[in-house]
Amino acid sequence: MKFSIGDKIILKQTGEEGHVTGYISNDMFEVEVMGVTFPVYKDDIDHPYLKWFTEGKKKKTVSSIPDVLPVEKQKFRKPKLAKGIYLSFMPEYKPDVFEDEVSFIKIYLLNELPQSVYFQYSVSDKNQRTVFKHEGKLHGFGHIYLHALPFEEMNEQPRFNWEVTDAEDSGYGEASDTLRVRPQKLFEHISTCLRNNEPTFSYLLVDEFKPKAKAEKKDDDFFAPVAKPTSSKPLKGDWRASLPRFEIDLHIENLVPTTKGMSNADMLLTQIAALNEHLRTVINNKQERTIIIHGLGKGVLRDEVHKVLRQIAEVSKFSNEWQGQYGFGATEVWFKY
């Protein structure tokens, strides 16, 4: 077995470790063990690597527990995104001969606001076909994984449709829009992520919710103000009640002058009465379709609207798909006669 000056050695008889300090002959070396230098025969020493391997690690001395534990150094934490709701994209890479290639893009919804929000999200392709849809509630400072898209589909510029609303304060209106990421911009985002060693890139959807705007009364409003808030019937002799309308907005502020003294049940009855009146007018005028605006909210009014539609024989079908003007806050209805 060969040894060179500086090599680590172990004494076979005692198991003590040291190192070679000099060469005396082919069969004898000078070694230093625990500060003492002395000659040894080659057959009395060995390399310590086998011992280290079998023991898992070098022998350590057991130290007593200190009276005061050292303070852990605080790790640097990257600050969170600024206040708002974000759509975040995480590229997934696959190894390649020359460089990693992006195979998928994972998509997340991030809520950097302190309050919970309701969200509705969908993705449509270039032919306006919905390829993915999801809705739910996201708590404050939370995030949710939505889905993944192949990188090839991202190059087709899919449309990311979203609508969010404050889940804790009904005084704020919905925020909605459609996001598209152009291929050139997508390439820039991925290059920036690789250069800065960042896992994702994000788009700010909304930084705060706006208060609901008070509806302005127009001359052609379908429902005239009534004396009792629990009744949605138009005034006697109102010629506008018999006119066909393409859509109806069931938000309560459009149906009554004030909601003071009305319970949630009273408001829902008023909205359903207005819906029935509208449907009678549409069917009497043989309209092919109509739009019923019920908003997003918690889905109570939407479910009641759908329940009414299922009971009307003239209704051929209805759909609560994403629409650019209404988001998920409206249902489109088709009729058969």
Summary of the structure (lengths in Angstrom):
residues: 337
radius of gyration: 36.5
end to end distance: 100.7
largest distance: 125.0
contacts: 842
relative contact order: 0.09
helix: 20%
strand: 34%
